[in-house]
């Protein structure tokens, strides 16, 4: 079985990661990256898609830990736990957004999130500039069984599949949820 861990990850979106010298690397953004078997998922996806331009992180950023919105982060974590997003989650998000954003922008964010949640996959990398799923990103198909959780990436021709022990996976994600709730 595959092993999932979560770690803070720094990227520099202004420098082509593959050509950057260590001394040139000044992190512009950070997020919580999914590490699978001690390798960043973004690197695994770039290998899978045979990307020479780091498509995963060149224009995208991980959805966990990249925004300063706790309610939105909790919604994303609940998705990763296979939980239903309910009215209370949306109410908390609107309350949190209402402190800094006008009502029209809040409506746009809620509409976009509602559309995203209607998709069969879970957005795990989103547009680094706006965070809107309609702008592009990477989604994972997740299946929860009695003993395992399976993540699938790919298309009709080929797939990249990771299988996690259900309880180890849930422990990792719940631990992160506890951390963001207390910070």
N, C-alpha and C positions, 0 to 999 in steps of 0.2 A: 504494500500500500504506500501511497505517497504521503509525505509529511508536509503540513502547512505551518508556516510561521509568519508573523507580521513584524516588519522592522521599518523604521524611518529610513527614507531613501531620498537622496538629493540628486537633482538633475540640473543641467545647465542647458536651457533651450536655445541659447544664442550661439552655441558652438556645436558643430557636428560632433556628437559624442565619440564617434569612431576615430576622428582625426585630432581630437583635442589632446594637447599635452597636459600632463598633470599640473604644471604650473599655471596653465590657462584656465583650469577648471574652477570657476567661482559659482557655487550653487545659487541658482535663481529661484528655484522652487523645491519644495520637499513635500512628500506625501508618505503614507504608510503603504509600503509595497508588500505584495504577497510573495513570499519566498516558498518555493516548492522544492523539496529535497535540497535545501540550501542554495538554490539558484533563483534570482529574481524572475518572476513570471514574465515581466516585460522582455527580458533576454530570451526566455524560452519561446515566447511568441514570435519574436524577431527571427529566431532560428527556424521555427515552424513555417513562417510565411516567407522565408528566404529573403528577408529584407536587408539591403545593404545600407539603408538610410535611417535605420532605427525608427520605423514608422510608429511603433507603439508609443515612444516618448518624444518624438520630434515635435508633434503637435498636440499630444495628449498628456494627461497627468492622471495618476491614480485618484479614485474618488474618495478614498479614506484619508483623512488627515490633511487634505489640501485646502479645505475651506474652513472658515471660522464660524460655522453655523452648526451648533450642537444638535439641534432638532433634525436637520437634514442628514447629518452623520448618523444619528440613531436610526432614521428611516432606512438608510443604506445598509446598516449592520443588521437590522431586522430582516431585510431581504435576504442577506447572506445566511441568516439563521433559518430561513424558510418560513418566517412568520408573516402573518397578514398585516398589512398597513391599514390602520383604522382611522376613524374620524378624529380621535384624540391626538393621533400623530400629526395630522394635518392642522388641527387647532393649535398645537404647540409650535409647529413650524410658522404658522401665520402670526402668532404672538411674538415669536422671536424676530421674524422679519419685520414686523410692524414697528420695531424700535428704531429702525434705520432706513427703511425703504417705503416709498409711497404705495398707495393701494393698487394702482394700475400695474406697477412692477410686481407686486406680490401676486396679483391675479395671473400674470404671465408666468411666473415661476411655478405656481400651483398647477396651472394648465399643462405646462411642460412636464412637470413631475407626474401628473395623472396620466399623460400620454406614455411616458416612460414606463410607469408601473403596469400599463396594459400590455407591454411587450412580453414575449415569453422568456427572454433572457434578462440577465441582470447586468447593468452597465458597471464595469469595474475600472475602465479608463475613459475619461471624457475630454472634451475640448479644453485645453489648458487656458484659453482666453476667457471663454464665457461659461463653461461648465454645462451647457445645454446639450442634452443627448441628441437633439436633432442636428447638431453641428458635427456629429461624428464621434467615434470612439470605438471601444471594444466591449462586446457583451459576452457573457458566459451563460451557457445553458447549464442549469443545475438540477440534478435529480437526487432526491433524498429517499433512501431505502431504509429498511430495518437496521442494517449494519454498516452502511457506507453512505458517503456523499460523493457524487460524481460530477465533475466539471468537464464540459465539452466545448471546444473551440473548433472552428472550421467551416466547411461548406459541404455541399452534396458530394463532392469528390473525395475529400479526406478529412480526418478529424484528429485533433490532439486531445487526449483524454487523460484526466487525473482522477484517481480514486483515493479517497481519504477514509480512514476509520471515522465513523460517525461521531463517536464520543470525543476523540482527540480533536477533530475539526471544530465541533461545537464548543469545546473547552477553550480553544484558541480564540474563536470569534467572541464568545461571551466574556472572556478576560479583557479583550479590547473594549467591548461595550461597557464593562464596569469601569474601565480606566477613563473613558470619555464622559461618563456620567458623573464621576467624582472630580473631574478637572474644571 
